[in-house]
Amino acid sequence: MKDEEKEEIKRKRVQTLLFATKLLAKKHILDGENYILNNGIMGEMVDTYCEELETVKKAYNIKARVNPAKIAGIMASLIVRYKPWVSKQGDFVDTNNQEQNEILAIFHGLILCSIQGDGTEGVDTLKNIFESQRFNNWLQLFKQTLRKQNYSTEMLILVFESIRSYVFLNTK
């Protein structure tokens, strides 16, 4: 991957992460009063993302752009691992930090999956999902998976590819 291509990819990942955290904090899904996105952790995380992206491209023999579901799976794995959404108080023993980052990983992935082939977002579909009675149960099970089960980046890619295929594609 060329340096300029890598910088563009990193910029996009940071931009999407900033968008997601602002949106989720505004909607009170994330705690924007007590937490903030840590730039240092985020920078390290997107560097790792570029490395993992290359691994996924080789594993799946991808020559062109990677689909949003694969990006969502890689990023979800990294968000849970790096935990970039941190307490403003600098409390490293914060037990709520784990859950805040799990929520960020899941919702960030859903936002990425909502991106249609033409670059538009499936905002109405996202809204319908979030308002569904079943969504909260699904969210709790997904958070439990991230917290207590052994999972891999590939498993998260599969989850987000399933969501993208069955929920977001052709929903316009």
C-alpha positions as a Markdown table, in Angstrom:
| # | Residue | x | y | z |
|---|---|---|---|---|
| 1 | Met | 0.0 | 0.0 | 0.0 |
| 2 | Lys | 1.4 | 3.4 | -1.0 |
| 3 | Asp | 1.9 | 6.0 | 1.7 |
| 4 | Glu | -0.7 | 8.4 | 0.2 |
| 5 | Glu | -3.2 | 5.6 | -0.1 |
| 6 | Lys | -2.6 | 4.6 | 3.5 |
| 7 | Glu | -3.0 | 8.2 | 4.7 |
| 8 | Glu | -6.3 | 8.5 | 2.9 |
| 9 | Ile | -7.5 | 5.2 | 4.4 |
| 10 | Lys | -6.5 | 6.4 | 7.9 |
| 11 | Arg | -8.2 | 9.7 | 7.3 |
| 12 | Lys | -11.5 | 8.0 | 6.3 |
| 13 | Arg | -11.4 | 5.7 | 9.4 |
| 14 | Val | -10.8 | 8.6 | 11.7 |
| 15 | Gln | -13.5 | 10.6 | 10.0 |
| 16 | Thr | -16.0 | 7.8 | 10.4 |
| 17 | Leu | -15.1 | 7.2 | 14.0 |
| 18 | Leu | -15.5 | 10.9 | 14.8 |
| 19 | Phe | -18.8 | 10.9 | 13.1 |
| 20 | Ala | -20.0 | 7.9 | 15.0 |
| 21 | Thr | -18.9 | 9.1 | 18.4 |
| 22 | Lys | -20.5 | 12.5 | 17.9 |
| 23 | Leu | -23.7 | 11.0 | 16.7 |
| 24 | Leu | -23.9 | 8.4 | 19.4 |
| 25 | Ala | -23.0 | 11.0 | 22.1 |
| 26 | Lys | -25.7 | 13.4 | 20.8 |
| 27 | Lys | -28.3 | 10.6 | 20.9 |
| 28 | His | -27.1 | 9.6 | 24.4 |
| 29 | Ile | -26.1 | 6.1 | 23.3 |
| 30 | Leu | -22.6 | 6.9 | 24.3 |
| 31 | Asp | -21.7 | 9.0 | 27.4 |
| 32 | Gly | -20.4 | 12.2 | 25.8 |
| 33 | Glu | -20.3 | 14.0 | 29.2 |
| 34 | Asn | -17.7 | 11.8 | 30.8 |
| 35 | Tyr | -15.9 | 10.2 | 27.8 |
| 36 | Ile | -13.9 | 11.4 | 24.9 |
| 37 | Leu | -12.2 | 9.8 | 21.9 |
| 38 | Asn | -8.5 | 9.6 | 22.7 |
| 39 | Asn | -6.5 | 10.8 | 19.7 |
| 40 | Gly | -3.3 | 8.9 | 20.6 |
| 41 | Ile | -5.2 | 5.6 | 21.0 |
| 42 | Met | -7.2 | 6.3 | 17.8 |
| 43 | Gly | -4.0 | 7.0 | 15.8 |
| 44 | Glu | -2.4 | 3.7 | 17.0 |
| 45 | Met | -5.7 | 1.9 | 16.2 |
| 46 | Val | -5.9 | 3.2 | 12.6 |
| 47 | Asp | -2.3 | 2.3 | 12.0 |
| 48 | Thr | -3.1 | -1.3 | 13.1 |
| 49 | Tyr | -6.2 | -1.1 | 10.9 |
| 50 | Cys | -4.1 | -0.5 | 7.8 |
| 51 | Glu | -2.0 | -3.6 | 8.7 |
| 52 | Glu | -5.0 | -5.8 | 9.3 |
| 53 | Leu | -6.7 | -4.5 | 6.1 |
| 54 | Glu | -3.7 | -5.7 | 4.1 |
| 55 | Thr | -4.0 | -9.1 | 5.8 |
| 56 | Val | -7.7 | -9.3 | 5.0 |
| 57 | Lys | -7.2 | -8.2 | 1.4 |
| 58 | Lys | -4.6 | -11.0 | 1.0 |
| 59 | Ala | -6.7 | -13.6 | 2.7 |
| 60 | Tyr | -9.8 | -12.8 | 0.6 |
| 61 | Asn | -7.8 | -12.0 | -2.6 |
| 62 | Ile | -9.2 | -8.5 | -2.8 |
| 63 | Lys | -7.7 | -6.3 | -5.4 |
| 64 | Ala | -10.1 | -3.4 | -5.3 |
| 65 | Arg | -11.8 | -1.6 | -2.5 |
| 66 | Val | -12.9 | -3.5 | 0.6 |
| 67 | Asn | -16.6 | -3.6 | 1.3 |
| 68 | Pro | -18.0 | -1.8 | 4.3 |
| 69 | Ala | -18.8 | -5.0 | 6.2 |
| 70 | Lys | -15.2 | -6.1 | 6.2 |
| 71 | Ile | -14.2 | -2.6 | 7.4 |
| 72 | Ala | -16.8 | -2.8 | 10.1 |
| 73 | Gly | -15.5 | -6.2 | 11.4 |
| 74 | Ile | -11.9 | -5.1 | 11.5 |
| 75 | Met | -12.8 | -1.8 | 13.2 |
| 76 | Ala | -15.1 | -3.5 | 15.7 |
| 77 | Ser | -12.3 | -5.8 | 16.7 |
| 78 | Leu | -9.8 | -3.0 | 17.1 |
| 79 | Ile | -12.2 | -0.7 | 19.0 |
| 80 | Val | -12.8 | -3.4 | 21.5 |
| 81 | Arg | -9.1 | -4.2 | 21.7 |
| 82 | Tyr | -7.8 | -0.6 | 21.9 |
| 83 | Lys | -10.7 | 1.1 | 23.7 |
| 84 | Pro | -10.3 | 4.6 | 22.2 |
| 85 | Trp | -13.4 | 6.0 | 24.0 |
| 86 | Val | -11.9 | 6.9 | 27.3 |
| 87 | Ser | -12.9 | 8.6 | 30.6 |
| 88 | Lys | -12.2 | 12.4 | 30.6 |
| 89 | Gln | -11.1 | 11.9 | 34.2 |
| 90 | Gly | -8.3 | 9.6 | 33.1 |
| 91 | Asp | -9.6 | 6.7 | 35.3 |
| 92 | Phe | -7.9 | 3.6 | 34.0 |
| 93 | Val | -9.9 | 1.4 | 36.3 |
| 94 | Asp | -13.2 | 2.5 | 34.8 |
| 95 | Thr | -15.5 | -0.6 | 34.4 |
| 96 | Asn | -17.9 | 1.4 | 32.3 |
| 97 | Asn | -15.2 | 1.9 | 29.7 |
| 98 | Gln | -15.5 | -1.7 | 28.4 |
| 99 | Glu | -19.2 | -1.3 | 27.7 |
| 100 | Gln | -18.9 | 2.1 | 26.2 |
| 101 | Asn | -16.3 | 0.8 | 23.7 |
| 102 | Glu | -18.4 | -2.3 | 22.9 |
| 103 | Ile | -21.4 | 0.0 | 22.1 |
| 104 | Leu | -19.1 | 2.1 | 19.9 |
| 105 | Ala | -17.8 | -1.0 | 18.1 |
| 106 | Ile | -21.3 | -2.3 | 17.3 |
| 107 | Phe | -22.9 | 1.0 | 16.3 |
| 108 | His | -19.9 | 2.1 | 14.3 |
| 109 | Gly | -20.1 | -1.2 | 12.4 |
| 110 | Leu | -23.8 | -0.7 | 11.8 |
| 111 | Ile | -23.2 | 2.8 | 10.5 |
| 112 | Leu | -20.5 | 1.5 | 8.1 |
| 113 | Cys | -22.8 | -1.4 | 7.0 |
| 114 | Ser | -25.5 | 1.2 | 6.1 |
| 115 | Ile | -23.4 | 2.7 | 3.4 |
| 116 | Gln | -24.9 | 1.8 | 0.1 |
| 117 | Gly | -23.1 | 1.1 | -3.1 |
| 118 | Asp | -23.6 | 4.6 | -4.3 |
| 119 | Gly | -22.0 | 6.0 | -1.2 |
| 120 | Thr | -25.3 | 7.1 | 0.4 |
| 121 | Glu | -26.2 | 6.0 | 3.9 |
| 122 | Gly | -29.3 | 3.9 | 4.7 |
| 123 | Val | -30.3 | 6.3 | 7.5 |
| 124 | Asp | -34.0 | 5.3 | 7.5 |
| 125 | Thr | -33.0 | 1.6 | 7.8 |
| 126 | Leu | -30.7 | 2.4 | 10.7 |
| 127 | Lys | -33.5 | 4.3 | 12.4 |
| 128 | Asn | -35.9 | 1.4 | 11.9 |
| 129 | Ile | -33.4 | -1.0 | 13.3 |
| 130 | Phe | -32.6 | 1.1 | 16.4 |
| 131 | Glu | -36.4 | 1.6 | 17.1 |
| 132 | Ser | -37.1 | -2.1 | 16.7 |
| 133 | Gln | -38.2 | -4.0 | 19.9 |
| 134 | Arg | -35.8 | -6.8 | 19.0 |
| 135 | Phe | -32.8 | -4.5 | 18.6 |
| 136 | Asn | -32.1 | -4.1 | 22.3 |
| 137 | Asn | -32.1 | -7.9 | 22.9 |
| 138 | Trp | -29.8 | -8.3 | 19.9 |
| 139 | Leu | -27.5 | -5.5 | 21.2 |
| 140 | Gln | -27.2 | -7.1 | 24.6 |
| 141 | Leu | -26.3 | -10.5 | 23.1 |
| 142 | Phe | -23.7 | -8.8 | 20.8 |
| 143 | Lys | -22.2 | -7.0 | 23.7 |
| 144 | Gln | -22.0 | -10.2 | 25.7 |
| 145 | Thr | -20.3 | -11.9 | 22.8 |
| 146 | Leu | -17.7 | -9.1 | 22.6 |
| 147 | Arg | -17.1 | -9.3 | 26.4 |
| 148 | Lys | -17.2 | -13.0 | 27.2 |
| 149 | Gln | -16.8 | -15.1 | 24.1 |
| 150 | Asn | -13.7 | -15.9 | 22.1 |
| 151 | Tyr | -14.2 | -14.1 | 18.8 |
| 152 | Ser | -11.9 | -13.2 | 15.9 |
| 153 | Thr | -11.9 | -10.4 | 13.4 |
| 154 | Glu | -13.1 | -12.9 | 10.8 |
| 155 | Met | -16.1 | -13.7 | 13.0 |
| 156 | Leu | -17.0 | -10.0 | 13.3 |
| 157 | Ile | -16.6 | -9.6 | 9.6 |
| 158 | Leu | -19.1 | -12.4 | 9.0 |
| 159 | Val | -21.5 | -10.8 | 11.5 |
| 160 | Phe | -21.4 | -7.5 | 9.8 |
| 161 | Glu | -21.5 | -9.1 | 6.3 |
| 162 | Ser | -24.6 | -10.9 | 7.3 |
| 163 | Ile | -26.2 | -7.7 | 8.6 |
| 164 | Arg | -25.2 | -5.7 | 5.5 |
| 165 | Ser | -26.5 | -8.4 | 3.2 |
| 166 | Tyr | -29.8 | -9.0 | 4.9 |
| 167 | Val | -30.6 | -5.6 | 6.3 |
| 168 | Phe | -29.0 | -2.8 | 4.3 |
| 169 | Leu | -28.5 | -3.9 | 0.7 |
| 170 | Asn | -31.4 | -3.1 | -1.6 |
| 171 | Thr | -33.4 | -1.3 | 1.1 |
| 172 | Lys | -33.9 | 1.9 | -0.8 |
